[in-house]
Amino acid sequence: MKSINPTTGNIIREYAEHSDQEVQQIIQSVHSDWLGWKETSYLDRAKSMKQSARILRDKKEYYARLMTMEMGKLLRESMAEVEKCAWVCDFYADQAAEMLKDEVIATDASRSFVTFQPMGVILAVMPWNFPFWQVFRFAAPALMAGNAAVLKHASNVPGCALAIEEIFHEAGFPENLFRTLMIPSSSVECVIANPLVSAVTLTGSEAAGSQVASQAGKHLKKSVLELGGTDPFIILDDADIDAAVKTAVTARMLNQGQSCIAAKRFIVVKSVVDQFETAMKSAFEALQTGDPMEAATQVGPLARPDLVDEIEQQVKASVAAGARLVTGGHRPTRSGCYFEPTILADISNEMPVYSQETFGPVVSLITALDEEDAIRIANDSVFGLGGCVWTRDLEKGEKIARKVETGAMFVNGMTKSDPRLPFGGIKKSGYGRELASYGIKEFVNIKTIWIG
């Protein structure tokens, strides 16, 4: 496996893949450590999880630079990601015992209750776009619930994968409780098939999710999937346009637009669409492209060359189908995996940028006739991950939030994940939930005990 810097195209380091025999040995060792870990107290687990948070904060710049080198996100965004990982560690260290305490239920028994017991070794198949956060938002609740984990991380961020393994080891968790598998995607099915693996969680593309869900189903193992999105950013005629535009730029450009919950379809009521387009064009053209390690940079590279090819083809095909190019739309004349911040307007439903997930710095501007038409357009998608609506009428905003078919809707705010709130989607955006009490209960045996 090669770690390649998308800013320069230079190889950072090469890593040897694990053989099939090594993979099976690792899983066996993880299961062996789990047998002891599942008997530990929440207090003991919390001590190691709290130490993980301290290590993340103490070495924040080191881990941030590693992320930026391997997948190109802005250094300040990488720093924020490390902080968020520390937060989720602290959150579950503090809350897991209360979330998983026995629930007494009155029945005809002298005593009956529900208890939550760990499932075992969980396989996590994780993506490159948030190489630390995606892993920690799974691992913190899973380990606090008493599970163990094996990680198959994206092949372009092997350094991040091994660094996360080392964090848990340094924090005092059992040596083999959390291990990284250096394997290609083609080897995932063999891991799922291993009888010592109890369940699988994946964050990634619709295609990858379909494959993993099929493999998990074949072996009768639970799966949780967080997949793609075409998140709507709805702007009504009574919205604060200045505030909406300011947030819209961040919502689209965070991580160079490489986020499942990035705003992707900007659905604007006709009476304010010209005002919004003008303001967005001005904001996009003012963005500074450069080295993601530099503080002044606002637009860095995409993570890989093939991702630039894909976003370029989506833009070209949409323009050929009648989309109006407002700004951007090309590769800049510089080395690295860069693509210009782009706005496409006059979008219709036969264009790729209407129905496909655009994983890059491209705004799809769609005009709605009115509020009801905006809801119709928002729901006209095979995905249903997140979204937001902008209006000064909060009662109206809540009403619309209830009608849009997604796993989360934000009123006058950017869609984001938060350890305190459940996270996940519907339709082809996946199933199951991460974070909050809902996430920690995905990988436990919800067990009834009845005493006569």
C-alpha positions in Angstrom: 0.0 0.0 0.0 1.3 3.5 -0.9 0.6 6.7 1.0 0.7 9.5 -1.6 0.6 13.2 -0.8 -2.2 14.6 -3.0 -0.7 18.1 -2.8 2.6 17.1 -4.4 2.0 13.6 -5.8 5.0 12.3 -3.9 5.0 9.0 -2.2 5.1 9.4 1.6 5.7 5.8 2.5 4.9 2.3 1.4 3.4 -0.4 3.6 3.4 -4.2 3.4 -0.1 -5.8 3.2 -1.0 -8.5 5.7 -1.2 -12.0 4.3 -4.4 -14.1 4.7 -2.7 -16.1 7.5 -1.6 -12.9 9.3 -5.2 -11.5 9.1 -6.6 -14.7 10.7 -4.0 -14.6 13.4 -4.8 -10.9 14.2 -8.5 -11.7 14.5 -7.7 -14.5 16.8 -5.6 -12.3 19.0 -8.2 -9.6 19.1 -10.9 -12.1 20.1 -8.6 -13.5 22.8 -8.1 -10.0 24.3 -11.9 -9.4 24.0 -12.7 -12.3 26.3 -11.0 -10.4 29.1 -12.1 -6.9 28.1 -15.8 -7.8 28.1 -15.5 -8.5 31.9 -14.0 -5.1 32.8 -16.0 -2.4 34.4 -17.1 0.8 32.8 -14.8 2.7 35.1 -11.8 0.8 34.0 -12.7 1.2 30.3 -13.3 4.9 30.8 -9.8 5.4 32.2 -8.2 4.1 29.0 -10.7 6.1 26.9 -9.9 9.3 28.8 -6.2 8.6 28.2 -6.9 8.3 24.5 -8.4 11.8 24.5 -5.4 13.1 26.3 -3.0 11.6 23.8 -5.0 13.0 20.9 -4.8 16.5 22.4 -1.2 16.3 23.4 -0.1 15.2 19.9 -2.8 17.1 18.0 -0.5 18.8 15.5 1.4 15.6 14.7 -1.9 13.7 13.9 -3.3 16.7 12.0 -0.2 16.9 9.8 -0.4 13.2 9.1 -4.0 13.6 7.9 -3.2 16.6 5.7 -0.2 14.8 4.2 -2.1 11.7 3.4 -5.4 13.1 2.1 -5.0 16.8 1.6 -7.5 18.5 4.0 -6.6 21.9 5.3 -4.4 21.7 8.3 -6.8 23.7 10.5 -9.6 21.3 9.6 -7.3 18.4 10.5 -6.6 20.1 13.9 -10.3 20.4 14.5 -10.9 16.8 13.6 -8.4 15.6 16.2 -10.2 17.8 18.8 -13.5 16.2 17.8 -12.1 12.7 18.2 -10.9 13.6 21.7 -14.4 14.9 22.4 -16.1 11.7 21.4 -13.7 9.7 23.6 -14.5 11.9 26.6 -18.2 11.8 25.8 -18.5 8.0 25.8 -16.1 7.6 28.8 -18.5 9.8 30.8 -21.8 8.5 29.4 -21.5 4.8 28.5 -22.3 3.4 31.9 -25.5 5.4 32.1 -26.5 4.7 28.5 -26.1 0.9 29.0 -27.4 0.5 32.5 -30.1 -2.2 32.9 -33.6 -1.1 32.0 -36.2 -2.5 34.5 -39.6 -3.3 32.9 -42.7 -4.3 34.9 -44.2 -7.6 33.8 -45.7 -10.7 35.4 -42.2 -11.7 36.7 -41.0 -10.9 40.1 -38.3 -9.0 38.3 -37.6 -8.5 34.6 -35.2 -6.2 32.8 -33.2 -5.6 29.7 -29.4 -5.7 29.8 -26.9 -4.7 27.2 -23.9 -7.0 26.6 -21.0 -6.7 24.2 -21.2 -8.6 20.9 -17.5 -9.3 20.3 -15.1 -8.4 17.5 -16.5 -5.7 15.2 -15.1 -5.1 11.8 -15.0 -1.4 10.8 -14.5 -0.6 7.1 -13.7 3.1 7.1 -13.2 5.9 4.4 -10.4 8.4 3.9 -12.3 11.7 4.0 -12.3 12.0 7.8 -9.6 9.5 8.5 -9.5 9.9 12.3 -13.1 11.0 13.1 -14.8 8.2 11.2 -12.8 5.7 13.1 -13.2 7.2 16.6 -16.9 7.8 16.3 -17.2 4.0 15.9 -14.5 2.9 18.1 -15.2 5.0 21.2 -18.7 3.6 21.8 -17.8 0.1 20.6 -14.9 -0.2 23.0 -16.8 1.4 25.9 -19.6 -1.1 25.3 -17.1 -3.9 25.9 -16.4 -4.9 22.3 -13.1 -5.3 20.4 -12.4 -4.1 16.8 -10.5 -4.7 13.7 -10.1 -1.8 11.3 -9.9 -2.0 7.5 -9.1 1.6 6.7 -9.0 3.2 3.2 -5.9 2.2 1.3 -4.7 5.8 0.9 -4.5 6.6 4.6 -2.5 3.7 6.1 -0.4 6.0 8.2 -3.6 7.3 9.9 -4.8 3.7 10.5 -1.7 2.7 12.3 -1.5 5.9 14.3 -5.0 5.2 15.6 -4.1 1.7 16.6 -1.0 3.1 18.4 -3.2 5.6 20.3 -5.4 2.9 21.8 -2.4 0.8 22.7 -0.6 3.7 24.3 -3.7 4.6 26.2 -3.7 1.3 28.1 -6.2 -0.8 26.2 -5.2 -4.5 25.8 -2.5 -4.8 23.2 -4.7 -6.5 20.6 -8.1 -5.1 21.4 -8.0 -2.7 18.5 -6.0 -3.8 15.4 -5.5 -2.5 11.9 -5.7 -4.9 9.0 -3.6 -3.8 6.1 -5.7 -5.4 3.4 -7.3 -4.5 0.1 -11.1 -4.2 -0.3 -11.2 -7.6 -2.0 -10.2 -9.3 1.3 -13.0 -7.8 3.4 -15.4 -10.7 2.7 -12.9 -13.2 4.2 -12.9 -11.1 7.4 -16.7 -10.9 7.6 -16.8 -14.7 7.1 -14.5 -15.3 10.0 -16.7 -16.9 12.8 -14.9 -14.7 15.4 -16.2 -11.5 13.8 -19.6 -10.7 15.1 -20.7 -7.6 13.1 -19.5 -5.0 10.6 -19.9 -1.3 10.2 -19.0 0.6 7.0 -18.8 4.3 6.1 -18.4 4.7 2.4 -20.0 4.6 -1.1 -23.3 3.2 -2.0 -21.5 0.4 -4.0 -19.2 -0.5 -1.1 -22.2 -0.5 1.3 -24.2 -2.8 -1.0 -21.3 -5.3 -1.2 -20.6 -5.4 2.6 -24.3 -5.6 3.4 -24.6 -8.6 1.1 -21.6 -10.3 2.6 -22.8 -9.7 6.1 -26.3 -11.0 5.2 -24.8 -14.1 3.7 -23.1 -14.9 7.0 -26.1 -13.7 9.2 -24.1 -10.9 10.8 -25.4 -7.4 11.7 -24.3 -4.4 9.7 -24.5 -0.7 10.1 -24.0 1.5 7.0 -23.4 5.2 6.6 -23.3 5.9 2.8 -23.5 8.8 0.4 -25.7 11.8 0.3 -27.1 14.5 -1.9 -27.9 16.8 1.0 -30.4 19.6 0.3 -29.6 23.2 1.4 -33.1 24.8 1.2 -33.4 28.6 1.1 -36.8 30.1 1.4 -37.8 33.6 0.4 -37.8 34.9 4.0 -34.2 33.6 4.8 -31.4 35.7 6.0 -29.4 35.5 2.7 -26.2 36.8 4.1 -26.1 34.3 6.9 -27.2 31.5 4.5 -24.4 32.3 2.0 -21.8 32.4 4.7 -22.8 29.0 6.0 -23.3 27.6 2.5 -19.7 28.2 1.5 -18.5 26.3 4.6 -21.1 23.6 4.1 -20.0 23.0 0.6 -16.2 23.6 0.9 -15.4 21.9 4.2 -12.9 19.2 3.4 -12.9 20.4 -0.3 -16.5 19.2 -0.5 -15.5 15.6 0.3 -18.1 14.8 2.9 -21.2 12.7 2.9 -23.1 15.4 4.8 -21.7 18.3 2.8 -24.4 20.5 1.3 -24.7 19.4 -2.3 -28.1 20.5 -3.8 -28.8 24.2 -3.1 -32.6 24.5 -3.5 -33.5 28.2 -3.6 -36.9 29.7 -4.0 -37.2 31.6 -7.2 -37.8 35.1 -5.7 -34.3 35.0 -4.0 -32.3 32.8 -6.4 -30.5 35.6 -8.2 -29.5 37.2 -5.0 -28.1 34.0 -3.6 -26.3 33.1 -6.9 -24.6 36.5 -7.0 -23.4 36.3 -3.4 -22.2 32.7 -3.8 -20.3 33.6 -6.9 -18.5 36.4 -5.2 -17.7 34.2 -2.2 -16.4 31.3 -4.3 -14.2 33.5 -6.5 -12.6 35.0 -3.4 -11.4 31.7 -2.0 -7.6 31.2 -2.0 -6.3 27.9 -3.4 -3.0 26.6 -2.2 -1.0 24.3 0.0 -3.3 22.8 2.7 -0.4 23.2 5.3 -0.5 27.0 4.9 -2.8 29.0 7.1 -4.0 31.3 4.3 -5.2 28.4 2.1 -9.0 28.0 1.8 -9.0 25.4 -1.0 -6.7 22.4 -0.9 -6.4 19.4 -3.1 -8.8 16.5 -3.5 -7.6 13.2 -2.0 -6.7 11.3 -5.2 -6.3 11.9 -8.9 -9.3 9.7 -9.8 -11.6 11.9 -7.6 -10.6 14.9 -9.7 -11.4 13.0 -12.9 -14.8 12.0 -11.5 -15.9 15.5 -10.4 -14.7 16.9 -13.7 -16.7 14.4 -15.7 -19.8 15.2 -13.6 -19.4 18.9 -14.3 -18.8 18.4 -18.0 -21.7 16.1 -18.5 -24.1 18.4 -16.6 -23.0 21.4 -18.7 -23.5 19.4 -21.9 -27.0 18.6 -20.6 -27.8 22.3 -20.2 -26.4 23.4 -16.8 -25.1 27.0 -16.7 -21.5 27.4 -15.5 -21.5 30.3 -13.1 -17.9 30.1 -12.1 -15.0 27.5 -11.9 -15.5 24.2 -13.6 -11.8 23.4 -14.5 -8.6 22.1 -13.1 -6.3 24.9 -12.1 -2.9 25.2 -13.7 -0.9 23.8 -10.8 0.4 20.4 -9.8 -1.6 18.3 -7.4 -5.2 17.0 -7.2 -6.9 20.4 -7.4 -10.3 21.4 -8.9 -11.7 24.9 -9.0 -14.6 25.9 -6.7 -17.5 25.6 -9.1 -21.1 26.8 -9.3 -23.6 25.3 -11.7 -27.0 26.8 -12.1 -30.3 26.0 -14.0 -30.0 22.4 -12.8 -32.6 19.9 -13.9 -33.2 16.3 -12.9 -31.5 14.7 -15.9 -28.1 16.1 -15.0 -25.5 14.1 -13.0 -25.1 16.8 -10.4 -28.8 16.6 -9.6 -29.0 12.9 -8.8 -25.4 11.8 -8.2 -23.3 12.5 -5.1 -20.7 15.2 -6.0 -17.7 14.6 -3.9 -15.8 17.8 -4.5 -16.1 21.6 -4.5 -19.2 21.9 -6.8 -22.5 23.7 -6.0 -25.6 22.6 -7.8 -28.0 25.5 -7.8 -31.7 24.4 -8.3 -34.6 26.9 -8.5 -37.8 26.0 -6.7 -41.1 27.7 -7.4 -42.1 27.9 -3.8 -41.8 26.2 -0.4 -43.8 23.0 -1.4 -41.7 22.7 -4.6 -38.5 23.0 -2.5 -39.7 20.1 -0.4 -40.5 18.0 -3.5 -37.1 18.6 -5.0 -35.4 17.8 -1.7 -37.2 14.5 -1.5 -36.5 13.7 -5.1 -33.4 11.7 -4.4 -32.4 8.1 -3.7 -30.4 9.4 -0.8 -31.5 10.6 2.6 -28.6 11.5 4.9 -28.8 15.1 6.0 -30.0 18.6 5.0 -30.9 22.0 6.2 -33.5 24.7 5.6 -33.1 28.5 6.0 -36.0 30.7 7.1 -36.7 33.4 9.6 -39.9 31.6 10.6 -38.7 28.9 13.0 -42.1 27.2 13.2 -42.1 26.9 9.4 -38.5 25.6 9.5 -39.5 22.9 11.9 -42.5 21.9 9.7 -40.3 21.6 6.7 -37.6 19.7 8.6 -40.2 17.1 9.5 -41.2 16.7 5.9 -37.8 16.3 4.3 -36.8 12.6 4.0 -33.4 12.4 5.7 -31.8 11.1 8.9 -31.2 14.7 10.1 -32.4 18.2 9.3 -31.0 21.4 10.6 -32.9 24.7 10.7 -30.7 27.8 10.0 -27.5 25.8 10.5 -25.1 23.5 8.8 -25.6 19.8 8.9 -22.9 18.3 11.2 -22.3 15.3 13.4 -22.3 15.6 17.2 -21.6 12.9 19.7 -24.8 13.9 21.6 -27.0 13.3 18.6 -27.7 10.2 16.5 -26.2 10.1 13.1 -27.2 8.1 10.0 -29.4 8.0 7.0 -32.3 6.4 5.2 -32.9 5.2 1.6 -29.6 4.5 -0.1 -27.7 6.6 2.5 -27.7 3.5 4.7 -29.2 2.2 7.9 -28.4 2.1 11.6 -27.2 4.9 13.7 -23.9 6.1 15.1 -23.3 8.4 18.1 -25.5 9.2 21.1 -27.1 6.4 23.0 -28.5 5.0 19.7 -25.0 4.4 18.3 -23.6 2.6 21.4 -26.6 0.2 21.3 -26.0 -0.9 17.7 -23.3 -3.4 18.7 -24.6 -4.9 21.9 -26.9 -7.9 22.6 -30.1 -6.3 23.9 -30.9 -9.1 26.2 -34.1 -9.8 28.2 -33.8 -11.4 31.6 -37.0 -12.6 33.3 -37.1 -13.9 36.9 -40.1 -15.7 38.1 
